[in-house]
């Protein structure tokens, strides 16, 4: 499987970005490191950095950015909590001096007691967003199916906890237009729910859209579906500090 994602930003293809959830994990324990990247990369390549921590059920997305070295401080900050990972990064830089040019595929920060954070670099050929940066863009992510034990209304769901962000979160893509981002988010939700229906689920499912702010230029948008003790979400998040590798965190408290 290629480590380079290619999107046509005028056609919704959310499943092409679901590679962010694919790992080379053994049956038990953390996934394996994968530092193989072919450079130079094609023109108009964007970089995203995701950080997945199963022990805190957290999924973070940093970016998009034009140059991977923008993430250097963030990578070093995450790695710094683990002496073993710090040494591994030092060895990687010595072995691959261009690591902060092309990035890596997967870098595992082992924290002890089987806890870990998985760093993953996603590359996307997206000329429209590439040329639009550093102006704000709209990041689309999908999450689910997650588990909840709340009541059967979206109002109770919004104030409660969902389990499964780390295991089920995917980057869809980023867009320059809010309405286009919503279109892709809606199609990502359609795909997730169709998978549930194909498995015989989806009975009594409730689906609704939630605007966090009145103006799309000021905030975010989310679509939520729930049923059978499961919940699915797709989110459109405005990223205003893209040149700084802006972080977007998704976890059980959101």
C-alpha positions as CSV (number, residue, x, y, z in Angstrom):
1,X,0.0,0.0,0.0
2,X,1.3,3.4,-0.9
3,X,2.0,5.9,1.9
4,X,0.9,8.8,-0.4
5,X,-2.8,9.6,-0.5
6,X,-4.1,11.1,-3.7
7,X,-7.4,13.1,-3.6
8,X,-9.5,14.8,-6.2
9,X,-10.9,17.6,-4.1
10,X,-13.8,18.0,-6.4
11,X,-15.0,14.5,-5.9
12,X,-15.9,13.1,-2.5
13,X,-13.7,10.0,-1.8
14,X,-13.6,9.8,2.1
15,X,-12.6,6.2,2.1
16,X,-9.3,7.0,0.4
17,X,-8.2,8.7,3.6
18,X,-9.1,5.9,5.9
19,X,-5.5,4.6,5.7
20,X,-4.9,6.6,8.8
21,X,-6.5,3.8,10.8
22,X,-4.5,1.0,9.1
23,X,-1.5,-0.3,11.1
24,X,0.9,-3.2,10.9
25,X,0.0,-4.1,14.5
26,X,0.7,-7.5,15.9
27,X,-2.2,-9.4,17.5
28,X,-1.2,-7.9,20.9
29,X,0.7,-4.8,21.9
30,X,1.6,-1.6,20.0
31,X,1.9,-1.4,16.2
32,X,5.3,-1.6,14.6
33,X,7.4,1.4,13.5
34,X,7.6,2.0,9.7
35,X,10.1,4.6,8.6
36,X,10.1,3.8,4.9
37,X,9.3,6.9,2.7
38,X,10.2,7.6,-0.8
39,X,11.6,11.0,-1.5
40,X,11.4,13.4,-3.3
41,X,7.6,13.7,-3.0
42,X,5.3,15.0,-5.8
43,X,4.6,18.7,-6.0
44,X,1.6,20.0,-4.0
45,X,2.0,17.4,-1.3
46,X,0.4,18.2,2.1
47,X,1.4,16.7,5.4
48,X,-0.7,15.7,8.3
49,X,0.5,14.3,11.6
50,X,-1.9,12.1,13.6
51,X,-1.3,11.0,17.2
52,X,-3.4,8.1,18.5
53,X,-3.3,7.1,22.2
54,X,-5.5,4.1,23.0
55,X,-4.9,4.4,26.8
56,X,-6.5,7.8,26.8
57,X,-8.8,7.2,23.9
58,X,-7.5,10.2,22.1
59,X,-7.0,11.0,18.4
60,X,-5.2,14.2,17.4
61,X,-4.7,15.7,13.9
62,X,-2.0,18.3,13.2
63,X,-2.0,20.2,10.0
64,X,-2.3,20.3,7.1
65,X,1.1,21.9,6.3
66,X,3.2,22.2,3.2
67,X,6.5,21.2,4.9
68,X,6.9,18.3,7.3
69,X,9.6,20.1,9.3
70,X,6.8,22.3,10.6
71,X,5.9,19.3,12.8
72,X,9.4,18.9,14.2
73,X,8.7,20.6,17.5
74,X,5.5,18.7,17.9
75,X,7.1,15.4,17.2
76,X,9.9,16.1,19.7
77,X,7.4,17.2,22.3
78,X,5.4,14.0,22.0
79,X,8.5,11.8,21.9
80,X,10.2,13.5,24.9
81,X,8.0,11.7,27.4
82,X,9.7,8.4,26.5
83,X,13.5,8.0,26.9
84,X,13.4,5.0,24.6
85,X,11.4,6.9,21.9
86,X,13.8,9.9,22.2
87,X,16.8,7.6,21.6
88,X,14.9,6.0,18.7
89,X,14.2,9.4,17.1
90,X,17.9,10.4,17.5
91,X,19.0,7.1,15.8
92,X,16.4,7.7,13.1
93,X,17.8,11.2,12.3
94,X,21.3,9.8,12.2
95,X,20.3,7.0,9.8
96,X,17.9,9.1,7.7
97,X,19.0,12.8,7.8
98,X,16.0,13.7,5.6
99,X,13.4,12.3,8.0
100,X,12.0,15.8,8.7
101,X,11.7,16.4,5.0
102,X,9.7,13.4,3.9
103,X,8.6,12.2,7.3
104,X,7.9,8.6,8.2
105,X,4.9,6.3,8.1
106,X,4.5,5.2,11.7
107,X,6.6,6.1,14.8
108,X,5.5,4.4,18.1
109,X,6.1,6.2,21.4
110,X,6.1,3.4,23.9
111,X,5.1,4.6,27.4
112,X,5.3,1.4,29.5
113,X,2.6,-0.9,30.8
114,X,1.6,-1.5,27.2
115,X,0.6,2.1,26.8
116,X,1.7,4.0,23.7
117,X,1.1,6.9,21.3
118,X,1.2,6.1,17.6
119,X,2.5,9.0,15.4
120,X,1.5,8.6,11.8
121,X,2.3,10.9,8.8
122,X,-0.3,11.2,6.1
123,X,0.6,12.7,2.8
124,X,-2.0,14.1,0.5
125,X,-1.7,15.6,-3.0
126,X,-4.2,18.4,-2.7
127,X,-3.3,21.4,-5.0
128,X,-6.3,23.5,-4.1
129,X,-5.5,23.4,-0.3
130,X,-1.8,23.6,-0.9
131,X,-2.1,26.9,-2.8
132,X,-4.7,28.2,-0.3
133,X,-2.4,27.8,2.7
134,X,-1.7,29.5,5.1
135,X,-5.3,30.8,4.9
136,X,-7.8,28.9,7.1
137,X,-9.0,25.5,5.8
138,X,-11.7,23.0,6.9
139,X,-10.6,19.7,8.2
140,X,-12.9,16.7,8.0
141,X,-12.6,13.7,10.3
142,X,-14.8,10.6,10.8
143,X,-15.3,8.7,14.1
144,X,-17.1,5.5,14.7
145,X,-18.7,3.2,15.4
146,X,-18.1,4.2,19.0
147,X,-19.8,2.9,22.1
148,X,-22.1,4.8,24.4
149,X,-24.5,3.9,27.2
150,X,-26.6,7.0,27.2
151,X,-30.2,7.7,26.5
152,X,-31.7,7.7,23.0
153,X,-31.5,11.4,22.2
154,X,-28.8,13.5,20.6
155,X,-29.1,16.0,23.5
156,X,-28.0,13.4,26.1
157,X,-25.3,12.2,23.7
158,X,-23.8,15.6,23.3
159,X,-23.2,15.9,27.1
160,X,-21.9,12.4,27.6
161,X,-19.0,10.2,26.9
162,X,-18.3,8.0,23.9
163,X,-15.6,5.3,23.8
164,X,-13.6,4.5,20.7
165,X,-12.1,7.6,19.3
166,X,-8.6,6.1,19.2
167,X,-9.7,2.9,17.5
168,X,-12.2,4.4,15.0
169,X,-11.0,7.9,14.0
170,X,-10.0,8.7,10.4
171,X,-8.8,11.7,8.6
172,X,-11.0,12.4,5.5
173,X,-9.3,15.4,4.0
174,X,-9.2,19.2,4.2
175,X,-11.0,21.8,2.0
176,X,-11.0,25.5,1.2
177,X,-14.8,25.8,1.1
178,X,-17.1,25.1,4.1
179,X,-20.0,23.8,2.0
180,X,-17.7,21.4,0.1
181,X,-16.3,20.2,3.4
182,X,-19.8,19.5,4.7
183,X,-20.6,17.6,1.5
184,X,-17.6,15.3,2.0
185,X,-18.4,14.9,5.7
186,X,-22.0,13.9,4.9
187,X,-20.8,11.3,2.4
188,X,-18.3,10.0,4.9
189,X,-21.2,9.5,7.4
190,X,-23.3,7.8,4.6
191,X,-20.5,5.3,4.1
192,X,-20.1,4.5,7.8
193,X,-23.9,4.0,8.3
194,X,-24.2,1.9,5.1
195,X,-21.6,-0.4,6.5
196,X,-23.6,-0.8,9.7
197,X,-26.8,-1.5,7.7
198,X,-25.0,-4.1,5.6
199,X,-24.1,-5.9,8.8
200,X,-27.8,-6.0,9.8
201,X,-27.6,-3.0,12.2
202,X,-29.0,0.5,12.0
203,X,-32.5,-0.2,13.2
204,X,-34.0,2.8,15.0
205,X,-31.0,5.0,14.1
206,X,-31.2,8.8,14.8
207,X,-29.1,11.2,12.7
208,X,-28.8,14.9,13.1
209,X,-26.5,17.8,12.3
210,X,-25.0,20.2,14.9
211,X,-23.6,23.7,14.3
212,X,-21.2,24.8,17.0
213,X,-21.3,28.3,15.8
214,X,-23.6,30.4,13.7
215,X,-20.9,31.4,11.2
216,X,-18.9,28.6,9.5
217,X,-15.9,30.9,9.3
218,X,-15.9,31.1,13.1
219,X,-16.4,27.5,14.1
220,X,-17.3,23.9,13.4
221,X,-20.0,21.6,12.2
222,X,-20.8,18.0,13.1
223,X,-23.1,15.2,12.0
224,X,-24.1,12.6,14.6
225,X,-25.9,9.3,14.3
226,X,-26.7,6.9,17.1
227,X,-28.5,3.7,17.6
228,X,-28.1,0.3,19.2
229,X,-25.6,1.5,21.8
230,X,-23.4,2.9,19.0
231,X,-22.6,6.4,17.9
232,X,-21.0,7.8,14.7
233,X,-19.6,11.3,14.1
234,X,-18.2,13.3,11.3
235,X,-16.7,16.7,12.1
236,X,-15.8,19.8,10.1
237,X,-13.2,21.8,12.0
238,X,-11.9,25.1,10.9
239,X,-8.1,25.2,11.1
240,X,-6.9,28.8,11.4
241,X,-3.2,28.4,12.3
242,X,-2.2,25.9,9.6
243,X,1.3,27.3,9.3
244,X,1.9,26.4,13.0
245,X,0.7,22.8,12.6
246,X,-2.6,23.5,14.5
247,X,-3.7,20.6,16.7
248,X,-7.2,19.2,16.7
249,X,-7.9,16.7,19.5
250,X,-10.8,14.3,19.5
251,X,-11.4,12.3,22.7
252,X,-14.1,10.9,25.1
253,X,-14.6,14.4,26.7
254,X,-15.6,16.1,23.5
